[in-house]
Amino acid sequence: MELREWAVGGVLLSPMLLYALLALLLTGLLCLGLQRAGLARWIWHEALFDCALYVCVLAALVATLATW
């Protein structure tokens, strides 16, 4: 995997920042979808589930987008 920095106006930005923000947005949408579908009531510890879902989404994003 390649994670190269982006130079924006002389400032180096890590691609992990973009991946983390995108994963946060996708996790929020997935949690909202689970609540709307009525599946969130089966989650025992909601905060722990949200954290684990975020880590899984972030790992999937890095695995798929870092190879571009």
C-alpha positions in Angstrom: 0.0 0.0 0.0 1.1 3.5 -0.7 0.2 6.4 1.5 1.8 9.4 -0.1 1.5 12.9 1.3 -0.2 15.6 -0.7 1.6 19.0 -1.1 -1.0 21.8 -0.8 0.5 25.2 -0.8 3.8 23.9 0.6 2.0 22.0 3.4 2.2 18.2 3.4 -1.2 16.6 4.2 -1.5 13.0 5.1 -4.1 11.0 3.1 -5.2 9.4 6.4 -7.0 12.7 7.2 -9.2 12.3 4.2 -9.7 8.6 4.9 -10.6 9.3 8.5 -13.2 12.0 7.6 -14.7 9.8 4.9 -14.9 6.9 7.3 -16.6 9.1 9.8 -19.2 10.2 7.3 -19.9 6.6 6.1 -20.1 5.3 9.7 -22.7 8.0 10.5 -24.7 7.0 7.5 -24.5 3.3 8.3 -25.6 4.0 11.9 -28.5 6.1 10.7 -29.5 3.4 8.3 -29.4 0.8 11.1 -31.6 3.0 13.3 -34.1 3.6 10.5 -34.3 -0.1 9.8 -34.9 -0.9 13.4 -31.8 -3.0 13.7 -30.1 -0.7 16.2 -32.2 -2.1 19.1 -30.3 -5.4 18.8 -27.0 -3.6 19.6 -25.9 -4.2 23.2 -23.3 -1.5 23.6 -24.0 1.2 21.0 -20.8 3.3 21.6 -18.6 0.2 21.3 -20.4 -0.9 18.2 -20.0 2.6 16.6 -16.2 2.6 17.4 -15.8 -0.9 16.0 -17.8 0.0 12.9 -15.6 3.1 12.4 -12.4 1.0 12.6 -13.8 -1.5 10.1 -14.9 1.2 7.6 -11.6 3.0 7.9 -9.7 -0.2 7.3 -11.8 -1.0 4.3 -11.3 2.5 2.9 -7.5 2.4 3.3 -7.4 -1.1 1.8 -9.3 -0.1 -1.3 -8.2 3.5 -1.9 -4.6 3.4 -0.9 -3.7 1.2 -4.0 -4.8 4.0 -6.4 
